[in-house]
Amino acid sequence: MQNTKARSNIYALISRVLLQELDEDMLNVIKNDENILDFFPTLKEWELFDKESNSKLLEEHLNPDFVNLSLLHLIPYETFYTREDQKIETGGANPVTDMYSAYNFMVDYEAARTVSSDHIGIELEFMHHLAEAELKALEDDNIEAVIELRKVQQEFLNKHLLRWAPMYLINAKYEARTPLYYDVADMALEFILSDNEYLAKELSA
């Protein structure tokens, strides 16, 4: 159960950082939680991290970098990578929508400010949603549901995230201008690969 809770928390964290700009509250959470900071080793060593005010860090460094990686130089949408014409599928034909609907996952486009449901942050949020459902099934001692939910998570990773997110995340590491986005791209890449291995191991046990 502890593993599932940790996985759920990691998916929630990387989803939030990759989905939209940080606000002061989120920056404070990262700054003041040692467990979270351990995921961001380069950020911890960043000279400006403790020197500059939160508002200056956000306005002059972190949020411009987010815009650079999400809107200007890179495109964080699955269909851009998987369609031959490199167009983002914004309608109901998007390949992720059926799985979202099947597991009662609603995308709040206004809050996320994304143009499509296959944004990396939303796909990671869906994995968080599934891990939370798995956690509830574990608490209820519903082993059948636990196994089913792990299969769904593995399927989603292999049919969706692992087909394209590594390319985006490697590019994001290369393009990042701040330690935060370098670290989150590095962490997300490592985590989705290791989580896929973890799920495969659990399902074959």
N, C-alpha and C positions, 0 to 999 in steps of 0.2 A: 504493500500500500504506500509505503514511504517513497518508493521509486516512482510510482504513478503520480504522486503529489509533486515530487521534484520535477518530473517531466512536464506536467501541466504548467507549473510555475515558469519553467524556462520558455515554453512555447508562448506563454502570455507576455513575458518580458521582451523577447525578440520581436514578437508581433507588434507590440506597442511602439518599440523604437523604430521599426521599419515602416510603420503605417502612416505616421504623421509627425510633424515637428514636435519637439519636446516643449512642455510648458514648465514653469518654475516648480510646480508640485512634483512632476515626474523627475526633474533634475535633482530635486532634494532627496527623493526616494533613492536615486542611484548614488548620490553623494554620501548619504547617511547609513546605508546598509552595507556592511562589510561583505556579506555573502554575495550581494549583487556585484559589488566592486571587484571581487575576485574573478568575475567573468570578464572584466575589462582591465587587463594588466597594463596595457599601454596608456589608457586613460588615467589610471592611478598615478603614473609617473609624469603625466603632462604638467609642465611648469605652470601653465595658466589655470589649471583646474581649481587650485585653492587660492590663487592670487586674485583672479578676476571676480567681479560680482556675477551672480547668476544671470542677471538681465544682460550684462555685457557678453558673457559666454554664449547665451542663446542668440542674441541679435547679431553679433559680429562673427561668430564662429560656427556654432552647432547648427542653427537653422539654415544659414546659407549652404552649409554642406549637405543638409538633408535635401534641399531644393536641387542642388547640383546632382545628387545621386538618384533622385526620384523623378525629376521633371526635365532637367536640362540635358544631361549627358547620357543617362541610362534609362532604360524602360523596364520597370519592375512588374511586368505582366506576362503570364504564362503564354498567352496566344501569340504575343509578339515573337516568342522564341520557337513556337511549335507550328505556326502557320507558314506556309511557303511564301505568302505575300507579306508577311510580317505586319499584318494588321491586328489591332486589338479587337477581339470580339466582345462588344459591349451588350449584346442582347441575350435573349434566352437560349441561344445556340451555344453559349459558352460552355466548354466541357465540364466545368466544376459545378454548374448549377443543379444538376440532378442529384449529385451526392449531398449538396447542402440541403436541398429540399427533403431528401430521404431521412436526414438526421436533425430536422427542425432547426436548421441554422439560418438565421436571417442576417443579411448584410445591411448595415445602416450606412447607406452611401453618403448621407449628409454629414454624419459624424466623421466617417473615414475620409471623405472627400476624394474618393477614387472614382475612376470612370468605369471600372469593370470589376466583377467579383473574383477575377483571377489575379489580383494584386498579391504580391508575396506576403504582405502583412495580413491580408484576409485569409489566405491559405494557411498561414501559421496559426491564426486565430481559430480556424476550423479544427486544427489539430489539438489546440488547447481545449476546445469545446468537446471533442471526442475523449480526450484524456480525463476531463472532468466527469463525463458520463461513465467512463471506466472506473473512476474512483468511487462513484456512487454505487455501481454494481459490486465493487469489492466490499464496500461497507454493508451492503445488503446480502453479502455472501452468495451472489448470483453468478456462479462460475461460468454458466453458459453465456450470459450477457458479456462477461469479461472477455471471454475468448472471441466472441463475435466482434466486439468493439476493437480488440487488438488486430483482428483481421482487416477491419475497415481502415484502421490507421495505417497499417502496412500497405494496403491497396492504394490509399490516397497518396502516400509517400511515393510509391513506385509508378503510379499512373500520372501523377501530377508533379509534386514538388521536386522529386529527384530527376525528372526529365529536363528541367530547365533552371531551377534555382541555383545549382552550383555555378552555372555560367554567369548569372547575374551577380552572385556573391563574390566570385573571383574578380570580376570587373569592378565591383564596388570597393573591394579591398585596395585595388590598384588606383582607383580614382579618388578615394577618400582623402579629404584634406584635414580631418580632425581624428584624434585617437579614438573617440567614441565610435564613429562609423567604421573605422578600420577594425576595431575590436568586435563590434556586433556582427559585421560581415564574416569575420574569421570564426567567431563562436557559432553563428547560425549554420555555416557550412559544415563545421565539425559535428555539430549536434544532430543535424538531420541525417547525416551519414551513420553516426553511431546509434541513433535511435532506431534506424531501420534494422541495423544488426541486432540490437536489443530485442526488438519485436519478433524478428525471425527466430531468435534463440528461445524466447518465451513460448512461441507457438509450436516449436518443435520439441519442447520438453515433455 
